[in-house]
Amino acid sequence: MLLKEMRQKNHYTQDAIAKMLSIAKNTYYQYENGLRKVPTPILERLADIYGCSVDELLGRVQEQQLFDDARVPKSELIEIFEQLNEAQKAQLLNYARGMLDAKRLSDKQ
């Protein structure tokens, strides 16, 4: 289970998460350290807090996921990006930012 990783990634303390869940800090500590089974409603609330799925919290989803609607695994995009020189990386990032700006404008209309 990835409770600790997700908490740290999102810059929360155990105390803060326990308060959000309306449970004792020690109870959350036990969940995070595998000393106590996490009830499904708590897992669902944690997924909402972290903006992920319960499967991700349970470690069931691999890192390689589809990147937006491109239908290209993130790992492939990263691999391609890392092969570019610095000028090409800057050009690609500027192009992507321009695409996002255009999308935001069309979404507003």
C-alpha positions as CSV (number, residue, x, y, z in Angstrom):
1,M,0.0,0.0,0.0
2,L,1.3,3.4,-0.9
3,L,-0.2,5.5,1.8
4,K,3.0,7.0,3.1
5,E,4.3,7.7,-0.4
6,M,1.1,9.5,-1.4
7,R,1.0,11.5,1.8
8,Q,4.6,12.6,1.5
9,K,4.2,13.4,-2.3
10,N,1.3,15.7,-1.4
11,H,3.2,17.3,1.5
12,Y,0.8,16.2,4.3
13,T,1.7,15.1,7.8
14,Q,0.1,12.1,9.4
15,D,-1.7,14.4,11.8
16,A,-3.2,16.4,9.0
17,I,-4.5,13.3,7.2
18,A,-5.9,11.9,10.4
19,K,-7.8,15.2,11.0
20,M,-9.2,15.1,7.4
21,L,-10.4,11.6,8.0
22,S,-11.7,12.4,11.5
23,I,-9.7,9.5,13.0
24,A,-6.9,9.4,15.7
25,K,-3.4,10.0,14.5
26,N,-2.4,6.6,15.9
27,T,-5.0,4.9,13.8
28,Y,-3.7,6.5,10.7
29,Y,-0.1,5.5,11.7
30,Q,-1.3,1.9,12.0
31,Y,-2.9,2.1,8.5
32,E,0.2,3.6,7.0
33,N,2.5,1.0,8.6
34,G,0.4,-2.0,7.8
35,L,-0.5,-2.7,11.4
36,R,-4.2,-2.3,10.8
37,K,-6.4,-3.0,7.7
38,V,-7.7,0.2,6.1
39,P,-11.5,0.2,5.7
40,T,-12.8,0.7,2.2
41,P,-14.6,4.0,3.1
42,I,-11.2,5.4,4.4
43,L,-9.4,4.2,1.2
44,E,-12.0,6.0,-0.9
45,R,-11.6,9.2,1.1
46,L,-7.8,9.0,0.8
47,A,-8.1,8.6,-2.9
48,D,-10.3,11.7,-3.1
49,I,-7.8,13.6,-1.0
50,Y,-4.9,12.6,-3.2
51,G,-6.7,12.8,-6.4
52,C,-6.0,9.2,-7.4
53,S,-7.8,5.9,-7.5
54,V,-8.1,3.3,-4.7
55,D,-6.1,1.0,-7.0
56,E,-3.3,3.5,-7.1
57,L,-3.3,3.7,-3.3
58,L,-3.1,-0.1,-3.2
59,G,-0.2,-0.1,-5.7
60,R,-2.2,-1.9,-8.4
61,V,-1.7,0.6,-11.1
62,Q,1.7,0.6,-12.8
63,E,3.6,3.9,-13.3
64,Q,3.2,3.6,-17.1
65,Q,-0.2,5.1,-17.9
66,L,-1.6,6.8,-20.9
67,F,-0.7,10.4,-21.3
68,D,-3.9,12.4,-21.7
69,D,-5.6,11.6,-25.0
70,A,-2.3,10.9,-26.9
71,R,-2.6,7.2,-26.2
72,V,1.2,7.1,-25.7
73,P,2.6,5.7,-22.5
74,K,4.2,8.3,-20.3
75,S,7.4,6.2,-20.2
76,E,7.7,6.4,-24.0
77,L,7.2,10.2,-24.0
78,I,9.9,10.5,-21.3
79,E,12.3,8.3,-23.1
80,I,11.9,10.3,-26.3
81,F,12.3,13.6,-24.4
82,E,15.5,12.4,-22.8
83,Q,17.0,11.7,-26.1
84,L,16.6,15.2,-27.3
85,N,19.3,17.9,-26.9
86,E,18.7,20.9,-24.8
87,A,17.6,23.1,-27.7
88,Q,15.1,20.5,-28.9
89,K,13.7,20.0,-25.4
90,A,13.1,23.8,-25.1
91,Q,11.5,23.8,-28.5
92,L,9.2,20.9,-27.7
93,L,8.2,22.4,-24.3
94,N,7.4,25.8,-26.0
95,Y,5.3,24.0,-28.6
96,A,3.4,22.0,-25.9
97,R,2.8,25.2,-23.9
98,G,1.4,26.8,-27.0
99,M,-0.9,23.9,-27.5
100,L,-2.1,24.2,-23.9
101,D,-2.7,27.9,-24.3
102,A,-4.7,27.3,-27.5
103,K,-6.8,24.6,-25.8
104,R,-7.5,26.9,-22.8
105,L,-8.7,29.6,-25.1
106,S,-11.0,27.2,-27.1
107,D,-12.3,25.8,-23.8
108,K,-13.4,29.3,-22.7
109,Q,-15.4,29.9,-25.8
